[in-house]
Amino acid sequence: MQSNSGEATTHGHPRALPEAQSPQTASGKMQGVLQFLDAALHNWRAIRLLRERQVSHRSTDLASVERAYSSMSAREFRAVNGLQAWANRRAIPRILAHVPSLRPWTCVDLGCGSGDSTRVLLRHAPPGSSCIGYDVCGDRIAEARAHDYLGPNGRPARVRFVRQAIDEPLRNVEGFRVPEHSVDVVHSSGVVGHHLRVEELRRLGDEARRIIRPSGTVVLDAGPRLRIATLVETMRRCGFRRERVLRYCWGNPRGLVAFRPI
Ligand SMILES: C[S@@+](CC[C@H](N)C(=O)[O-])C[C@H]1O[C@@H](n2cnc3c(N)ncnc32)[C@H](O)[C@@H]1O
């Protein structure tokens, strides 16, 4: 939703715009297209160079995924993740705009990488929200820890990071399990649809059902390895109903699906 001032609003709560110009204006659209082309070019180059080193991150095998992401420098990861970062700035604010935001959220960001999705998530969460980011790759977690995270009011947001697989029971930084029904937003972007199989999604879905508040929202990404229909059906079996689907662009299997607990 857009207010007259150009700020996204939800349930009366002002939200910060993404760093880019509003995608609604002609110059904003042009800027978006140029950023997409730039990200696509860097992505293509980086993947070609990684292939020469026989590194491929396009896998659902956790050990291979960890090895591939760990063998990328920070710069290579930024190039590989550039299209995802482009999509994050457009899709995450739009899907979060429908989440009730009368009080701060407790969030988890599954497969946070170097923190791009976490940053967008917290910029569009109510002031005072907090997040734990999870990733299997230690180098990406170290980069994520080095960044600053701001809330919609420009004040620093509370964020912590934990290195672990996202289909395992989720733990906080002290190593205790995240308490039952304590989380308002479970989020993943660029992870589930690329790196998970149905059996891992099933474990993730059961854990999400355990930690989500009755009023909470789970946002997971679909992609080439795990399509929207499979995502929706698996999450239904875990006790969630589909609330909203947002494709990154028309006809694309990639996108975000928002779920509410049944
Ligand atoms: C394409 S990046 C997306 C990063 C971030 N969500 C973003 O949007 O910028 C995918 C990330 O998911 C992590 N990942 C993939 N499978 C995982 C798993 N099963 N458990 C934990 N992390 C995983 C990778 O290490 C990588 O950092």
The ligand as an SDF file (V2000), in Angstrom:
LIG
                    3D

 27 29  0  0  0  0  0  0  0  0999 V2000
   20.7630  -17.3120   -2.4510 C   0  0  0  0  0  0  0  0  0  0  0  0
   21.3570  -17.1140   -0.8040 S   0  0  0  0  0  0  0  0  0  0  0  0
   20.0550  -16.0920   -0.1480 C   0  0  0  0  0  0  0  0  0  0  0  0
   20.5280  -15.2480    0.9970 C   0  0  0  0  0  0  0  0  0  0  0  0
   19.5000  -14.2780    1.5840 C   0  0  0  0  0  0  0  0  0  0  0  0
   18.2960  -14.9380    2.0270 N   0  0  0  0  0  0  0  0  0  0  0  0
   19.1370  -13.1860    0.6290 C   0  0  0  0  0  0  0  0  0  0  0  0
   17.9950  -13.1530    0.1620 O   0  0  0  0  0  0  0  0  0  0  0  0
   20.0060  -12.3490    0.3580 O   0  0  0  0  0  0  0  0  0  0  0  0
   20.9820  -18.7030   -0.0520 C   0  0  0  0  0  0  0  0  0  0  0  0
   21.5790  -18.8650    1.3220 C   0  0  0  0  0  0  0  0  0  0  0  0
   20.9240  -19.9750    1.9460 O   0  0  0  0  0  0  0  0  0  0  0  0
   21.8740  -20.7330    2.6630 C   0  0  0  0  0  0  0  0  0  0  0  0
   21.3350  -22.1070    2.7680 N   0  0  0  0  0  0  0  0  0  0  0  0
   20.9740  -22.9370    1.7580 C   0  0  0  0  0  0  0  0  0  0  0  0
   20.4680  -24.0860    2.2310 N   0  0  0  0  0  0  0  0  0  0  0  0
   20.5110  -23.9840    3.5880 C   0  0  0  0  0  0  0  0  0  0  0  0
   20.1140  -24.8440    4.6470 C   0  0  0  0  0  0  0  0  0  0  0  0
   19.5410  -26.0320    4.4160 N   0  0  0  0  0  0  0  0  0  0  0  0
   20.2990  -24.4270    5.9280 N   0  0  0  0  0  0  0  0  0  0  0  0
   20.8520  -23.2010    6.1730 C   0  0  0  0  0  0  0  0  0  0  0  0
   21.2390  -22.3400    5.2090 N   0  0  0  0  0  0  0  0  0  0  0  0
   21.0670  -22.7200    3.9280 C   0  0  0  0  0  0  0  0  0  0  0  0
   23.1530  -20.6130    1.8660 C   0  0  0  0  0  0  0  0  0  0  0  0
   24.2980  -20.8480    2.6580 O   0  0  0  0  0  0  0  0  0  0  0  0
   23.0620  -19.1770    1.3450 C   0  0  0  0  0  0  0  0  0  0  0  0
   23.7270  -18.2770    2.1800 O   0  0  0  0  0  0  0  0  0  0  0  0
  1  2  1  0
  2  3  1  0
  2 10  1  0
  3  4  1  0
  4  5  1  0
  5  6  1  0
  5  7  1  0
  7  8  2  0
  7  9  1  0
 10 11  1  0
 11 12  1  0
 11 26  1  0
 12 13  1  0
 13 14  1  0
 13 24  1  0
 14 15  1  0
 14 23  1  0
 15 16  2  0
 16 17  1  0
 17 18  1  0
 17 23  2  0
 18 19  1  0
 18 20  2  0
 20 21  1  0
 21 22  2  0
 22 23  1  0
 24 25  1  0
 24 26  1  0
 26 27  1  0
M  CHG  2   2   1   9  -1
M  END
$$$$
